Amino acid sequence: MDFSTALVPATLVKRYKRFLADCTLSDGTTVTAHCANPGSMMGLAAPGAQVWLEPNDDPKKKLKYGWRLVDHGDGHFTGVDTSLPNRMLKAALTAGEIPELAAPLVRAEVKYGQNSRIDFLLSGDGPDTYVEVKSVTLSRTPGVAEFPDSVTARGAKHMAELALMADAGHRAVIFYLVQRTDAREVRIASDIDPTYAAAVSAALERGVTPLAYACRITPAGVSLGDRLPFVPPHA
């Protein structure tokens, strides 16, 4: 997926109120950008970080920039927009780009479980496949991407509901989409959220399938990358 508008480089001054980030453009102007990421953004929001912003001229938007990437300065990037993974994955699923999840019918945001919506429901060939997507941006060890970057009660609930789908004879998949170009494998950050790690272990034992894929990221756009190894909790 190409960005709608050409990104511009900037330097992060500070991120605050979760959804706001002050950044300095190359001409010295300081602007406030929308940060489409409610998470902790551990390791990504340090003042002085090199970032890429997407300008817009939409009169309905109060902020004229959106924070899209962190530039690690070594040819690697991290995508910080948590709304992008589902949009990109929907396009990939519809185009049949993920062999493990090939299906004639792809539906998004379908109600299931207890007042929840599954990210994608795949149907048409055999049992329905329930796919929950998680955006992965944390890395504390070179080459290792981790999820989550903060405590996620919602994530644990999703694992329990996927397990119920597996119990009922459906196929249930937890899909970790890694928005980093420097990751070689995916692990669960058990020290950050042991409850989530336990929920993942329990769900895998009940038949939930983990899948992890990388992203190809440049200031021009983001696309689906290669499949990555997933290391289960406590492995």
C-alpha positions as CSV (number, residue, x, y, z in Angstrom):
1,M,0.0,0.0,0.0
2,D,1.4,3.3,-1.1
3,F,1.0,6.3,1.2
4,S,-1.6,8.7,-0.1
5,T,0.8,11.7,0.1
6,A,4.6,11.7,-0.1
7,L,6.0,11.5,3.4
8,V,8.3,14.2,4.7
9,P,11.2,13.7,7.2
10,A,11.1,15.2,10.6
11,T,12.6,15.0,14.1
12,L,10.4,14.0,17.0
13,V,10.2,16.6,19.8
14,K,7.8,14.7,22.0
15,R,4.7,12.5,22.0
16,Y,1.9,13.3,24.4
17,K,-1.7,12.7,25.2
18,R,-1.2,9.4,23.3
19,F,-2.4,10.7,20.0
20,L,-0.3,13.8,19.5
21,A,3.3,14.3,18.6
22,D,5.3,17.5,18.1
23,C,7.9,17.2,15.3
24,T,10.4,19.6,13.7
25,L,10.5,19.6,9.9
26,S,13.7,20.0,8.0
27,D,13.1,23.8,7.6
28,G,12.9,24.2,11.4
29,T,9.1,24.5,11.6
30,T,7.5,22.6,14.5
31,V,4.2,20.9,13.7
32,T,1.8,18.7,15.6
33,A,1.1,15.4,14.0
34,H,-1.6,12.8,14.7
35,C,-0.2,9.6,16.3
36,A,-2.5,6.7,15.2
37,N,-1.2,4.5,18.0
38,P,-2.8,4.2,21.5
39,G,-0.1,1.8,22.8
40,S,3.0,2.5,24.8
41,M,5.3,2.7,21.7
42,M,8.1,1.5,23.8
43,G,11.5,2.3,22.2
44,L,9.9,4.3,19.4
45,A,9.0,7.7,20.9
46,A,12.2,9.0,22.3
47,P,12.8,12.7,21.7
48,G,15.2,13.2,18.8
49,A,14.0,10.1,16.9
50,Q,14.0,10.5,13.2
51,V,10.4,10.1,11.8
52,W,8.4,10.4,8.7
53,L,5.1,12.3,8.5
54,E,2.3,12.2,6.0
55,P,0.9,15.7,5.1
56,N,-2.7,16.2,4.3
57,D,-4.9,19.0,3.1
58,D,-8.2,17.5,4.3
59,P,-10.3,20.4,5.7
60,K,-12.1,18.0,8.0
61,K,-8.8,17.1,9.8
62,K,-7.6,19.4,12.5
63,L,-4.0,18.2,12.2
64,K,-2.3,18.5,8.9
65,Y,0.3,15.7,9.5
66,G,0.1,12.1,10.5
67,W,3.1,10.2,12.0
68,R,3.7,7.1,9.9
69,L,7.3,5.8,10.4
70,V,10.3,5.8,12.7
71,D,13.5,5.8,10.7
72,H,16.2,3.8,12.6
73,G,18.9,5.3,10.4
74,D,20.4,2.0,9.3
75,G,18.1,1.3,6.5
76,H,15.4,-0.1,8.8
77,F,12.0,1.4,9.5
78,T,9.1,0.8,12.0
79,G,5.5,1.6,11.1
80,V,3.6,3.3,14.0
81,D,0.1,3.5,12.5
82,T,-1.9,0.8,14.1
83,S,-4.8,1.2,11.6
84,L,-2.6,0.2,8.7
85,P,-2.1,-3.5,9.4
86,N,-5.8,-4.4,9.0
87,R,-6.2,-2.4,5.8
88,M,-3.0,-3.9,4.3
89,L,-3.9,-7.4,5.5
90,K,-7.4,-7.2,4.0
91,A,-5.9,-6.4,0.6
92,A,-3.4,-9.3,0.9
93,L,-6.2,-11.7,1.9
94,T,-8.4,-10.6,-0.9
95,A,-5.6,-11.0,-3.4
96,G,-4.7,-14.5,-2.0
97,E,-1.2,-13.4,-1.0
98,I,-1.2,-15.5,2.2
99,P,-1.2,-19.2,1.3
100,E,-2.0,-20.2,4.9
101,L,-5.2,-18.1,4.8
102,A,-6.5,-18.7,1.3
103,A,-10.3,-18.5,1.2
104,P,-13.0,-17.4,-1.4
105,L,-14.8,-15.1,1.0
106,V,-13.1,-12.5,3.3
107,R,-15.2,-10.5,5.7
108,A,-13.9,-7.9,8.2
109,E,-15.2,-6.9,11.6
110,V,-17.7,-9.7,12.1
111,K,-19.4,-10.0,15.5
112,Y,-18.5,-13.1,17.5
113,G,-17.8,-14.2,21.1
114,Q,-18.8,-11.9,23.9
115,N,-19.4,-8.4,22.5
116,S,-16.4,-8.8,20.2
117,R,-15.6,-8.5,16.5
118,I,-13.2,-10.7,14.8
119,D,-10.8,-8.8,12.5
120,F,-11.4,-11.3,9.6
121,L,-13.7,-14.2,9.0
122,L,-12.6,-16.4,6.1
123,S,-15.1,-18.8,4.7
124,G,-16.0,-20.9,1.6
125,D,-13.6,-23.8,1.8
126,G,-14.1,-26.1,4.8
127,P,-14.4,-24.7,8.4
128,D,-14.6,-21.0,8.9
129,T,-11.3,-19.4,9.8
130,Y,-11.3,-16.7,12.5
131,V,-8.3,-14.3,12.2
132,E,-7.3,-11.8,15.0
133,V,-4.6,-9.4,14.0
134,K,-2.0,-7.8,16.2
135,S,0.4,-5.1,15.2
136,V,3.9,-5.7,16.5
137,T,6.4,-2.9,16.9
138,L,8.5,-3.7,20.0
139,S,12.0,-4.9,19.8
140,R,14.4,-5.0,22.8
141,T,16.8,-7.6,21.3
142,P,18.3,-7.3,17.8
143,G,16.3,-9.3,15.4
144,V,13.5,-10.1,17.9
145,A,10.1,-8.6,17.6
146,E,7.8,-8.8,20.7
147,F,4.2,-8.5,21.5
148,P,2.7,-6.8,23.5
149,D,4.5,-3.6,24.5
150,S,2.2,-3.0,27.4
151,V,-0.4,-4.9,29.4
152,T,-3.3,-5.9,27.2
153,A,-6.4,-7.3,28.9
154,R,-8.2,-7.0,25.6
155,G,-5.5,-9.1,24.0
156,A,-6.0,-11.9,26.6
157,K,-9.8,-11.7,26.0
158,H,-9.2,-12.2,22.3
159,M,-7.0,-15.3,22.9
160,A,-9.8,-16.8,25.1
161,E,-12.4,-16.2,22.4
162,L,-10.2,-17.6,19.6
163,A,-9.8,-20.7,21.8
164,L,-13.5,-21.1,22.0
165,M,-13.8,-20.9,18.2
166,A,-11.2,-23.7,18.0
167,D,-13.1,-25.7,20.6
168,A,-16.2,-25.4,18.4
169,G,-14.4,-26.9,15.4
170,H,-13.5,-23.7,13.5
171,R,-10.0,-22.7,12.5
172,A,-8.7,-19.9,14.7
173,V,-5.6,-17.9,13.9
174,I,-3.7,-15.2,15.8
175,F,-1.8,-13.2,13.2
176,Y,1.2,-11.1,14.3
177,L,2.0,-8.5,11.7
178,V,5.4,-7.1,12.4
179,Q,5.7,-3.5,11.4
180,R,9.5,-3.5,11.6
181,T,12.0,-4.3,8.9
182,D,14.7,-5.5,11.3
183,A,12.8,-8.5,12.8
184,R,13.8,-12.1,12.2
185,E,11.4,-13.8,14.6
186,V,8.5,-13.0,16.9
187,R,8.2,-13.7,20.6
188,I,5.7,-13.0,23.3
189,A,6.9,-10.4,25.9
190,S,6.0,-12.5,28.9
191,D,7.7,-10.2,31.3
192,I,5.5,-7.2,30.2
193,D,2.2,-9.1,30.4
194,P,2.4,-12.6,31.9
195,T,-1.4,-12.9,31.8
196,Y,-1.4,-12.4,28.1
197,A,1.5,-14.9,27.7
198,A,-0.5,-17.5,29.7
199,A,-3.6,-16.8,27.5
200,V,-1.5,-17.4,24.4
201,S,-0.1,-20.7,25.7
202,A,-3.6,-21.9,26.7
203,A,-5.0,-20.9,23.3
204,L,-2.3,-22.7,21.4
205,E,-2.8,-25.8,23.4
206,R,-6.5,-25.7,22.4
207,G,-5.7,-25.5,18.7
208,V,-5.3,-21.8,17.9
209,T,-2.7,-21.3,15.2
210,P,-0.1,-18.6,15.4
211,L,1.1,-16.9,12.2
212,A,3.7,-14.1,12.0
213,Y,4.6,-12.0,8.9
214,A,7.0,-9.2,8.3
215,C,6.3,-5.9,6.5
216,R,8.3,-4.3,3.7
217,I,8.5,-0.6,4.7
218,T,9.9,2.4,3.0
219,P,8.8,6.1,3.0
220,A,6.9,5.2,-0.2
221,G,4.7,2.6,1.3
222,V,4.1,-0.6,3.2
223,S,3.5,-4.1,1.9
224,L,3.3,-7.6,3.2
225,G,6.7,-9.3,3.7
226,D,7.8,-12.8,4.4
227,R,6.6,-15.2,7.0
228,L,8.6,-15.1,10.2
229,P,9.2,-17.8,12.9
230,F,7.0,-17.6,15.9
231,V,8.4,-18.7,19.2
232,P,5.7,-19.7,21.7
233,P,5.8,-18.4,25.3
234,H,8.2,-20.2,27.6
235,A,9.8,-22.0,24.6
